[in-house]
Amino acid sequence: MKRTVPLLIAMFAGIMLLASTFIPLTETWGETVTIWFDILAVGAFVLGGGNLLKIHLEKISSKRSGWAFSVVTLLAFVITLWVGLVQWGVNPPKLYPTHSWAGNYIEEGSGLFWIYDNVVYPLTATMFAMLAFYVASAAFRAFRAKNIEATLLLFTAFIVLLGRTYAGVFLTDWVPGFMAMITGMTPEHFNTMQLDELTGWIMNAPNKAGNRAITIGIALGVVSYSLKILMGVDRSYLGQD
């Protein structure tokens, strides 16, 4: 029963969502299943928060390595949870001016908006700014011209990186005029020879085509994996026991 009942529930929910997408008479079924998901997500959030508190409190009590980071994590979690629960800084809606709980908790001026705008956003920008140096160093080690494919990848990456900077514009700004003077054609015919324009073409043509191919492959993989779950072939989501 521990495995059969969850398997039947997953199959039933998946079939209902598929039917609501392709059969007009069953469109409301999908909305019902979405409500079920929201109810289950609430329980998952509670379990996740409890697990977070358990793990970090154990780490703090035993003074394991990095326990100070656990203190910061718990403080951030508790403060953010309190700001969200008490609706700190939320303006009540016009229909219910005396009920601040009915307001939009992520509107500009609310506590959660302030936390995102002044804490989460700067930290995210800092993290990605630091990752840029690691990506550059990893690319330098990975892009070795060992074969034709690696050489093409290295050459394309060099063009894109240089074309995204002012140096690429400065170094190739003279090319359209020079080619127009030699060939007698207008400079507009040679705009793609500038690194910034060539970078735009690479990102909009070959890169976009590759992204679409990858997206199609991912979609096919999602469909095949979903069918395996619906038919009960893959039961990994039920756990090892």
Secondary structure, DSSP 8 states (H G I E B T S, - for coil): -TTHHHHHHHHHHHHHHHHHHH-GGGHHHHHHHHHHHHHHHHHHHHHHHHHHHHHHHHHHHTT-TTHHHHHHHHHHHHHHHHHHHTTTT----SS-TT-GGGS-TTSTTSHHHHHIIIIIHHHHHHHHHHHHHHHHHHHHHH---SSHHHHHHHHHHHHHHHHTSHHHHHHHTTHHHHHHHHH-S-GGGGGGGSHHHHHHHHHHTHHHHHHHHHHHHHHHHHHHHHHHHHTTS--GGG---
